[in-house]
Each structure stands twice: as structure tokens, then as C-alpha cells.
């Protein structure tokens, strides 16, 4: 159970999850480009850029941006 207190392990897990979510958002954007929904595809690309670990934003700032973008996406009807 000592591994639960290892912060380096949790940082690695968070990095892997960020990369997987970014890849999934890019795939969703590609699918929306083929469906000719440019605005929704650009929204997914913007979310992927925010989520990307290569952007080097602080985690707190990244979380606020993601929550704001998610609420904006709900109002625009992207998450049905």
C-alpha cells in the first residue's frame, strides 16, 4: 500500500491520462471534420491543446480552463 503515497507514480498516471484524453479529443475532432461540423471539431482541438501535457500550463490553470470549456460546450450543445 506504500505505492498509494508515491507522488511520482500519481504524476506519471496523470501524464498518461492527459495524453490519452488528448489523443481521444483529436480523434473526435477528425471524425467531426468528416461530418462537416467545423465549429465542433475546432472546439475539440482547443480542448486537446488545453489538455496536452506539452503546453506546460500549471495544473490549476489547466483545470480551470477545462471546466470553463466544458461548461461552454454544454451551453453550445456539444455534449449531448
Backbone torsions as a table, in degrees:
resi	resn	phi	psi	omega
1	UNK	NA	-3.9	179.5
2	UNK	-66.2	-27.8	-178.4
3	UNK	-64.3	-20.8	178.4
4	UNK	-68.9	-22.3	-179.1
5	UNK	-96.9	2.1	-178.9
6	UNK	-82.4	109.3	-177.2
7	UNK	-70.6	-30.0	178.4
8	UNK	-65.2	-37.0	177.5
9	UNK	-64.3	-44.6	179.7
10	UNK	-66.1	-34.9	176.0
11	UNK	-65.4	-39.6	177.6
12	UNK	-66.0	-41.5	178.6
13	UNK	-63.5	-42.1	178.8
14	UNK	-64.3	-39.4	178.0
15	UNK	-63.2	-43.8	179.3
16	UNK	-63.9	-41.9	178.9
17	UNK	-65.4	-40.3	177.3
18	UNK	-60.8	-43.5	179.6
19	UNK	-64.9	-43.3	-180.0
20	UNK	-64.3	-40.4	178.7
21	UNK	-67.2	-40.6	178.3
22	UNK	-61.2	-43.5	178.8
23	UNK	-64.1	-41.9	179.2
24	UNK	-63.9	-38.2	178.5
25	UNK	-68.8	-36.0	176.5
26	UNK	-66.7	-40.4	177.0
27	UNK	-63.6	-41.0	177.1
28	UNK	-63.4	-37.8	178.5
29	UNK	-66.0	-39.8	178.2
30	UNK	-63.8	-41.2	177.7
31	UNK	-63.0	-40.7	179.8
32	UNK	-70.2	-30.9	174.6
33	UNK	-62.7	-40.1	178.3
34	UNK	-69.3	-25.3	178.2
35	UNK	-88.0	5.3	178.1
36	UNK	62.4	34.3	174.8
37	UNK	-111.4	82.1	-171.3
38	UNK	-66.3	-41.3	-176.9
39	UNK	-64.5	-42.7	179.2
40	UNK	-68.9	-36.5	177.2
41	UNK	-64.4	-41.7	178.0
42	UNK	-66.6	-34.3	176.2
43	UNK	-63.7	-43.8	178.4
44	UNK	-66.0	-35.5	176.7
45	UNK	-66.7	-40.7	177.6
46	UNK	-62.3	-41.2	176.7
47	UNK	-64.3	-38.7	178.8
48	UNK	-65.5	-37.5	178.1
49	UNK	-67.1	-42.1	177.7
50	UNK	-63.2	-41.1	-175.7
51	UNK	-76.1	-20.4	-175.0
52	UNK	-60.7	134.4	178.1
53	UNK	-73.1	-11.0	-178.7
54	UNK	-84.0	-7.2	-179.2
55	UNK	-74.9	-24.6	177.1
56	UNK	63.0	35.5	170.5
57	UNK	-82.3	154.9	174.2
58	UNK	-67.8	151.5	-175.3
59	UNK	-62.9	-37.7	-179.4
60	UNK	-66.2	-44.3	178.5
61	UNK	-62.9	-41.5	179.5
62	UNK	-62.4	-40.6	179.9
63	UNK	-66.3	-42.3	177.7
64	UNK	-63.1	-41.6	177.9
65	UNK	-63.9	-41.1	179.9
66	UNK	-67.1	-41.2	178.7
67	UNK	-65.4	-42.5	178.3
68	UNK	-63.0	-44.2	179.0
69	UNK	-65.6	-37.6	178.7
70	UNK	-64.9	-43.1	178.2
71	UNK	-64.7	-40.8	176.1
72	UNK	-62.0	-40.7	178.1
73	UNK	-64.8	-36.1	176.8
74	UNK	-64.7	-44.0	179.6
75	UNK	-66.1	-31.0	179.8
76	UNK	-83.5	-9.3	175.8
77	UNK	86.9	21.2	-177.8
78	UNK	-80.8	-22.7	-178.2
79	UNK	-109.9	77.0	-179.5
80	UNK	-93.1	NA	NA
